[in-house]
């Protein structure tokens, strides 16, 4: 395993100063949220299966807890995917451009995507407000439904920040084209 794919190593940012600190902090937060979310979901599901087959009694809250964790993992995961350049991309035009053109196109793509993520975060906050005013609660846990959706604007905002940082990384870099702050465009152009 290479140094840039070793997940046990401490996240290091290629960005200077406060941007690097923000980038590292977001990396730690994303890893913690994703790891804890997946472990909690597995633990919750296994405990429910054991309860059902050993004690003939399921936990009444398992489905709702897993639904909460799925929303959390999904919206924390989009920021993580953006950080590691793992989003699906259609690159036919991108691939035929020289390095300078690819860098400018990547900056444009990252900026537009960042703006879309921030707009979606704004609209999700408005949606959360409407759900909160409805007064709906989860049937088993009796917590407000809008609490589940708090992960949506957080995840969208983090993703917007990741794409903004990608645009800045490409603007500040002259040596390569970056798909994220950590991932270079990997095609051999020789």
C-alpha positions in Angstrom: 0.0 0.0 0.0 1.4 3.4 -1.0 1.8 6.3 1.4 -1.0 8.3 -0.2 -3.5 5.4 0.1 -2.6 4.3 3.7 -5.7 5.0 5.7 -4.0 4.5 9.0 -1.8 7.5 8.5 -2.7 10.9 9.7 -4.5 13.1 7.1 -2.1 15.6 5.6 -3.2 18.6 3.6 -1.5 19.9 0.5 -3.0 23.3 1.1 -1.2 26.1 2.9 -1.9 27.7 6.2 -5.5 28.0 7.5 -6.8 26.2 4.5 -4.6 23.2 5.3 -5.8 23.2 8.9 -9.5 23.3 7.7 -8.8 20.5 5.2 -7.2 18.3 7.9 -9.9 19.0 10.4 -12.6 18.1 7.9 -10.7 14.9 7.0 -10.6 13.8 10.7 -14.3 14.7 11.2 -15.4 12.8 8.0 -13.4 9.7 9.0 -14.7 9.7 12.5 -18.4 10.1 11.4 -18.1 7.5 8.7 -16.3 5.0 10.9 -18.6 5.4 13.9 -21.7 5.4 11.7 -20.8 2.1 10.0 -19.8 0.5 13.2 -22.9 1.6 15.0 -25.1 0.4 12.2 -23.4 -3.0 12.2 -23.6 -3.3 16.0 -27.3 -2.3 16.0 -28.2 -4.8 13.3 -26.2 -7.7 14.8 -27.7 -7.0 18.2 -31.2 -7.0 16.7 -30.5 -10.3 14.9 -29.2 -11.9 18.1 -32.2 -10.6 20.0 -34.6 -11.9 17.5 -33.1 -15.4 17.1 -31.8 -16.0 20.6 -34.4 -14.3 22.8 -37.3 -14.2 20.2 -37.6 -10.5 20.7 -36.5 -7.7 18.3 -35.5 -4.3 19.3 -38.3 -1.9 18.5 -35.9 1.0 17.5 -33.5 -0.8 15.2 -35.1 0.3 11.9 -35.2 3.9 13.0 -31.7 4.0 14.3 -30.4 2.4 11.0 -32.4 5.0 9.0 -30.7 7.8 11.0 -27.3 6.2 10.4 -27.9 5.8 6.7 -28.7 9.5 6.3 -25.6 10.4 8.4 -23.3 8.0 6.4 -24.6 9.1 3.1 -24.2 12.8 3.6 -20.9 12.5 5.5 -19.8 10.2 2.7 -20.3 12.7 -0.1 -17.7 15.0 1.4 -15.4 12.1 1.9 -15.8 11.1 -1.7 -15.1 14.6 -2.9 -12.0 14.8 -0.7 -10.6 11.6 -2.3 -11.7 12.4 -5.9 -14.1 9.4 -6.0 -17.1 11.0 -7.5 -18.3 9.8 -10.9 -17.2 12.2 -13.6 -17.7 12.3 -17.4 -14.4 13.3 -18.7 -14.5 13.1 -22.6 -13.8 16.8 -23.1 -11.5 17.0 -20.0 -9.3 14.1 -21.3 -8.5 15.7 -24.6 -7.4 19.1 -23.2 -3.7 19.9 -22.4 -2.8 20.3 -18.8 -3.5 24.0 -18.6 -6.9 23.6 -20.1 -7.7 20.7 -17.8 -6.7 22.7 -14.8 -9.0 25.6 -15.7 -11.8 23.3 -16.6 -11.3 21.5 -13.2 -11.4 24.8 -11.4 -14.7 25.7 -13.3 -16.2 22.3 -12.5 -15.2 22.5 -8.9 -16.5 26.0 -8.4 -19.9 25.2 -10.1 -20.2 22.0 -8.1 -19.4 23.9 -4.9 -22.1 26.5 -5.6 -24.6 23.7 -6.3 -23.7 22.0 -3.0 -24.1 25.3 -1.1 -27.5 26.0 -2.9 -28.7 22.5 -2.0 -27.6 23.0 1.6 -29.6 26.2 1.7 -32.7 24.5 0.3 -32.3 21.6 2.7 -32.3 24.0 5.6 -35.5 25.4 4.4 -36.9 21.9 4.1 -35.8 21.0 7.6 -37.7 24.1 8.8 -40.9 22.9 7.2 -40.5 19.4 8.6 -39.8 20.9 12.1 -42.9 23.1 11.9 -45.0 20.0 11.1 -44.2 18.5 14.5 -43.6 14.9 13.2 -41.7 12.5 15.5 -40.3 9.1 14.9 -42.8 6.5 16.0 -40.4 4.3 18.1 -37.8 6.7 19.4 -40.2 9.7 19.7 -37.6 12.2 18.5 -38.4 14.9 16.0 -38.0 13.8 12.4 -36.1 16.9 11.5 -33.2 15.9 13.7 -32.5 13.1 11.1 -32.2 15.6 8.3 -29.6 17.8 10.1 -26.9 15.7 8.4 -28.1 16.8 5.0 -27.0 20.5 5.0 -23.9 19.6 7.0 -22.8 17.0 4.4 -23.7 19.2 1.5 -21.8 22.2 3.0 -18.7 20.1 3.7 -18.9 18.8 0.1 -19.2 22.4 -1.1 -16.1 23.3 1.0 -14.2 20.3 -0.5 -14.9 21.4 -4.0 -14.0 25.0 -3.2 -10.7 23.8 -1.8 -10.2 21.7 -5.0 -10.6 24.8 -7.1 -8.2 26.7 -4.9 -5.7 23.9 -5.0 -5.8 24.0 -8.8 -5.5 27.8 -8.8 -2.4 27.7 -6.5 -0.8 24.7 -8.2 1.2 24.9 -11.4 2.7 21.3 -11.4 -0.4 19.2 -11.9 -4.2 19.0 -12.3 -6.0 18.0 -9.0 -9.3 16.2 -8.9 -9.4 17.0 -5.2 -7.0 18.6 -2.7 -5.3 15.2 -2.4 -5.7 13.5 -5.7 -3.9 14.4 -8.9 -5.3 13.7 -12.3 -3.9 10.2 -12.8 -3.7 9.8 -16.6 -0.2 9.4 -18.1 0.0 12.0 -20.8 3.3 10.9 -22.4 
